[in-house]
């Protein structure tokens, strides 16, 4: 890890779990949505990776702030924000959905939780969706209340996650389908528990809606997990890249559109619904995007962290750039996500990656997950 320290102030919000995280020896943070996100606990990324694939971890992901849209026109406003058709969404469903602006640029890629017909939570990645949503509601004259509620998600991830969550919330949690949520008793209230999370190893996200209960929630899960090899953890870069999970601010920003990041299946382009940016997105779809996110594997020994885009070449021609990269101990090569130009993104395309250490590394384009 770098020796540079993060200067924490009240602008960078602590979470209901920070006290416990610090007791367990957190050694690094990132800042997401102005909120602390634990990033290291004294183990290597590889050690965390193997543990995540075999056991269970508790992740403080309070940084996944909720933008609440509630009121008689809530469904209308949320639909205006995304090209995904929400017309058939049901209460209790989680929906991954790109949000776009008038130029089809990606504002965010939240998971939308439909709490009721007039009540939605947008569980956001790292961009300021709250103000965007408020601005749209005011500018379009839509009758809703837009707020950031006191909700701090805690993720339980890994193949033993179901056993741990069931030990605290009861065996009924085992009946939750993927990307569905329900209410489960906790102390004197009910909490939203969803079968979801930012890994491919299976797990749940618990949406604590009272910060004062953070210590109790953490302690109950921690105690129940002692026989399950539970540890604190965080999103793992190796597992994320292998699984093809995208990171807003890394794989995409507002300069990208949903088709470039392979979200075609979440975009309604035939005019059946209206949304902000529809004409722009339909224009892009006519010829298709000029570039797409793809997996890339390459050799040259374990690579350093990808702090800025690395050029990707095919036959000495620049054809894209790597957005995230790391050594995979399972695949025994470097794995990456990268934005690759049309005509060069086919699986198996030979490429070379020019990493920040000055090494030209031979590789190929791959589909995701890897």
C-alpha positions in Angstrom: 0.0 0.0 0.0 1.0 3.6 -0.5 2.3 5.4 2.6 0.1 8.4 1.8 -2.6 8.8 4.5 -6.2 9.8 3.9 -7.0 13.0 5.9 -10.5 12.3 7.2 -12.8 15.1 8.1 -16.5 15.6 8.6 -16.8 16.1 4.8 -15.9 12.5 4.4 -18.6 10.7 6.3 -18.0 7.9 8.8 -20.5 5.1 8.7 -22.5 3.2 11.3 -19.9 0.5 11.1 -16.7 2.5 11.1 -16.0 2.0 14.8 -16.1 -1.8 14.3 -14.1 -1.6 11.1 -11.4 0.4 13.0 -11.3 -2.1 15.8 -10.8 -4.9 13.2 -7.7 -3.2 11.9 -8.7 -1.4 8.7 -5.6 -0.1 6.9 -7.0 1.9 4.1 -10.0 3.8 2.8 -11.4 5.2 -0.4 -14.0 7.9 -0.6 -17.2 7.1 -2.5 -20.2 9.5 -2.4 -18.4 11.5 0.3 -18.4 8.4 2.5 -15.6 6.2 3.8 -15.2 2.8 2.0 -12.8 0.4 3.7 -10.2 -0.9 1.2 -7.7 -3.0 3.1 -7.3 -5.0 6.3 -3.7 -6.1 6.3 -4.1 -9.0 4.0 -3.0 -9.1 0.4 -5.5 -8.7 -2.4 -4.8 -12.3 -3.3 -5.5 -13.5 0.2 -8.8 -11.6 0.3 -9.7 -13.0 -3.1 -9.2 -16.6 -2.1 -11.1 -16.1 1.2 -14.0 -14.4 -0.6 -14.3 -17.4 -3.0 -14.4 -19.9 -0.1 -16.0 -18.3 3.0 -17.9 -15.1 3.9 -17.0 -11.5 4.5 -18.8 -8.4 5.9 -18.4 -5.3 3.7 -19.2 -1.8 4.9 -20.7 -0.4 1.8 -22.6 2.5 3.4 -21.1 4.5 0.5 -23.9 3.1 -1.7 -26.1 6.0 -0.8 -29.8 5.8 -1.5 -31.6 8.4 -3.5 -35.2 8.1 -2.4 -38.0 9.1 -4.9 -41.4 9.0 -3.3 -44.7 10.4 -4.3 -47.6 10.1 -6.8 -45.3 10.6 -9.8 -42.3 8.7 -8.5 -42.6 6.0 -11.2 -42.7 8.6 -13.9 -39.6 10.4 -12.7 -37.5 7.3 -12.3 -38.5 6.1 -15.7 -37.5 9.4 -17.2 -34.0 8.9 -15.8 -33.2 5.5 -17.4 -33.6 3.7 -20.8 -34.5 0.5 -19.0 -38.2 -0.2 -19.2 -39.5 -0.3 -15.7 -43.1 -0.8 -16.6 -43.2 -4.4 -15.5 -41.2 -3.9 -12.3 -42.8 -5.3 -9.2 -42.5 -4.3 -5.5 -39.6 -6.3 -4.1 -37.5 -6.2 -7.2 -33.9 -4.9 -7.6 -33.2 -3.6 -11.1 -29.8 -2.7 -12.4 -30.3 0.4 -14.6 -28.2 3.0 -16.4 -29.1 6.6 -15.8 -28.3 8.9 -18.8 -28.3 12.6 -19.6 -29.6 14.4 -22.7 -26.5 13.3 -24.7 -26.9 9.7 -23.5 -23.9 10.1 -21.2 -23.9 7.9 -18.2 -24.8 9.7 -15.0 -24.7 6.5 -12.9 -25.5 2.8 -12.9 -27.5 2.2 -9.7 -29.6 -0.7 -8.5 -33.1 0.5 -8.3 -35.2 -1.0 -5.5 -39.0 -0.7 -6.0 -40.2 -0.3 -2.4 -43.8 0.4 -3.4 -45.7 1.7 -6.4 -44.9 5.3 -5.3 -41.6 4.6 -3.6 -38.1 3.9 -5.1 -34.6 3.7 -3.8 -31.7 4.3 -6.2 -28.6 2.6 -4.7 -26.0 4.6 -6.4 -22.4 4.3 -7.5 -20.0 7.2 -7.1 -21.6 10.3 -8.6 -24.0 13.0 -7.3 -27.3 11.5 -8.4 -29.2 13.2 -5.5 -28.8 16.7 -7.0 -29.5 15.5 -10.5 -32.7 13.9 -9.4 -33.8 16.9 -7.5 -33.1 19.1 -10.5 -35.1 17.0 -12.8 -38.1 16.9 -10.4 -38.1 20.6 -10.1 -37.4 21.4 -13.8 -40.0 19.0 -15.1 -42.5 19.9 -12.4 -42.9 16.3 -11.2 -44.8 15.7 -8.0 -42.3 13.8 -5.8 -40.1 14.2 -2.8 -36.4 13.5 -3.4 -34.3 12.8 -0.3 -31.3 10.9 0.9 -32.6 8.7 3.7 -30.6 7.3 6.7 -29.8 4.0 4.9 -26.4 2.3 5.2 -26.0 -1.0 3.4 -23.9 -3.8 4.8 -23.0 -6.5 2.4 -22.5 -10.1 3.3 -20.6 -11.8 0.5 -19.2 -15.2 -0.3 -20.4 -18.8 -0.7 -21.2 -19.0 3.1 -23.2 -15.8 3.1 -26.6 -17.4 3.0 -25.9 -19.4 6.2 -24.7 -16.3 8.0 -27.6 -14.1 7.0 -30.1 -16.9 7.8 -28.5 -17.3 11.3 -29.5 -13.6 12.0 -32.7 -13.1 10.0 -34.1 -16.6 9.9 -34.3 -19.3 7.3 -37.0 -17.5 5.2 -34.1 -15.4 3.8 -33.0 -18.5 1.9 -36.1 -18.2 -0.3 -35.1 -14.8 -1.7 -34.5 -15.0 -5.4 -31.6 -13.2 -7.0 -32.1 -9.5 -7.2 -35.1 -9.6 -5.0 -35.6 -8.1 -1.6 -38.0 -8.4 1.3 -38.5 -7.2 4.9 -37.0 -9.1 7.8 -37.3 -8.6 11.5 -34.3 -7.0 13.3 -34.7 -5.9 16.9 -37.8 -3.8 17.0 -38.0 -3.0 13.3 -37.9 -4.6 9.8 -35.0 -4.2 7.4 -34.7 -4.5 3.7 -32.6 -7.5 2.8 -31.7 -8.2 -0.8 -30.0 -11.1 -2.5 -27.4 -8.9 -4.3 -23.9 -7.5 -4.0 -20.8 -6.4 -5.8 -19.3 -9.8 -6.3 -20.0 -13.0 -8.3 -19.6 -15.2 -5.2 -23.2 -14.8 -4.0 -24.5 -12.8 -1.1 -26.8 -10.3 0.4 -27.1 -6.6 1.1 -28.8 -5.4 4.3 -30.2 -1.9 4.1 -30.0 -0.6 7.7 -32.3 2.4 8.0 -31.3 3.6 11.5 -27.6 4.5 11.9 -27.9 4.1 15.7 -28.3 0.3 15.2 -25.1 -0.1 13.1 -23.0 -1.6 16.0 -25.8 -4.1 16.9 -26.2 -5.2 13.3 -22.5 -5.7 12.8 -22.0 -7.5 16.2 -24.9 -9.9 15.6 -23.5 -10.9 12.1 -20.0 -11.1 13.4 -21.0 -13.3 16.3 -23.1 -15.6 14.1 -20.2 -15.9 11.7 -17.5 -17.1 14.1 -18.1 -20.7 13.0 -18.2 -19.7 9.3 -14.7 -18.1 9.0 -16.2 -14.6 8.7 -13.8 -11.7 8.2 -14.2 -8.0 7.4 -13.7 -7.3 3.7 -14.3 -5.1 0.8 -14.9 -5.3 -3.0 -12.0 -7.3 -4.4 -10.3 -6.0 -7.6 -9.3 -9.5 -8.8 -12.8 -10.9 -8.4 -14.4 -7.8 -9.8 -12.4 -7.9 -13.0 -12.7 -11.6 -13.5 -16.5 -11.3 -13.0 -16.8 -8.4 -15.4 -18.2 -6.0 -12.8 -18.0 -2.4 -13.9 -16.9 0.5 -11.7 -18.3 4.0 -12.4 -15.4 6.3 -12.7 -13.1 3.6 -13.9 -14.8 1.7 -16.7 -17.2 4.5 -17.5 -18.0 8.1 -16.9 -20.4 10.7 -18.3 -18.4 10.7 -21.5 -19.6 7.1 -22.2 -23.0 5.8 -23.2 -24.7 2.5 -22.1 -24.0 0.7 -25.4 -20.2 1.2 -24.9 -20.4 -0.7 -21.7 -22.5 -3.5 -23.0 -25.8 -2.5 -21.4 -27.7 -2.9 -24.6 -30.2 -5.3 -22.9 -31.1 -2.5 -20.5 -31.9 0.0 -23.2 -35.3 0.4 -24.8 -34.7 1.9 -28.3 -37.9 1.4 -30.2 -39.8 4.4 -28.8 -42.0 2.3 -26.5 -41.1 4.5 -23.5 -39.8 8.0 -23.2 -36.7 9.0 -21.2 -34.1 11.8 -21.1 -31.5 11.2 -23.7 -33.6 8.8 -25.9 -33.0 10.6 -29.2 -29.3 10.7 -28.6 -29.1 7.0 -27.6 -31.2 6.0 -30.6 -28.8 7.9 -32.9 -25.8 6.1 -31.4 -27.6 2.7 -31.8 -28.2 3.1 -35.5 -24.5 2.6 -36.4 -23.6 1.0 -33.1 -21.0 2.2 -30.6 -17.5 3.0 -31.8 -16.0 1.2 -28.8 -17.0 -1.3 -26.1 -15.7 -2.6 -22.8 -14.0 -6.0 -23.1 -12.0 -8.3 -21.0 -8.2 -8.3 -21.7 -5.6 -10.8 -20.5 -1.9 -10.2 -20.9 1.5 -11.5 -19.8 4.7 -9.9 -18.6 4.5 -10.9 -14.9 2.2 -9.4 -12.3 1.4 -5.8 -13.3 1.3 -2.8 -11.0 -2.0 -0.9 -10.2 -3.6 0.8 -13.2 -3.9 4.4 -11.9 -4.5 5.9 -15.3 -5.5 4.4 -18.7 -2.9 2.1 -20.3 -2.8 2.1 -24.2 -3.8 -1.0 -26.0 -2.3 -1.7 -29.5 -3.0 -4.1 -32.3 -0.3 -4.4 -34.9 1.2 -1.1 -33.7 -2.1 0.7 -34.1 -3.7 2.2 -30.9 -7.1 0.4 -30.5 -8.1 1.3 -27.0 -7.1 1.5 -23.4 -7.1 -0.6 -20.2 -9.3 0.8 -17.4 -8.6 -1.6 -14.5 -6.0 -4.4 -14.3 -4.4 -6.8 -11.8 -2.7 -10.2 -11.6 -5.1 -13.2 -11.3 -3.7 -16.0 -9.2 -6.3 -18.4 -10.5 -5.8 -17.7 -14.2 -2.0 -17.2 -13.8 -2.0 -14.0 -16.0 -2.9 -10.4 -15.7 -6.6 -9.7 -16.2 -8.1 -6.4 -17.2 -11.1 -4.5 -18.4 -10.6 -2.1 -21.3 -12.3 0.1 -23.8 -11.6 -1.4 -27.2 -12.4 0.1 -30.6 -14.9 -1.5 -33.1 -13.2 -3.9 -35.4 -10.7 -5.0 -32.7 -13.0 -6.2 -29.8 -13.6 -9.8 -31.0 -12.7 -12.5 -28.5 -9.2 -13.7 -29.3 -8.0 -10.5 -30.9 -4.2 -10.2 -30.3 -3.2 -7.0 -28.6 -0.4 -5.5 -26.6 -0.8 -3.6 -23.4 1.6 -0.8 -22.6 1.6 -0.7 -18.9 2.8 2.2 -16.7 6.1 0.4 -15.9 7.2 0.8 -19.5 6.7 -2.9 -20.4 4.9 -3.9 -23.6 2.9 -7.0 -22.7 1.3 -9.4 -25.2 -2.3 -10.4 -24.7 -5.7 -10.9 -26.2 -9.2 -9.6 -26.0 -11.6 -11.8 -24.0 -15.3 -12.0 -23.1 -16.5 -11.4 -19.6 -16.8 -13.0 -17.1 -13.3 -14.5 -17.4 
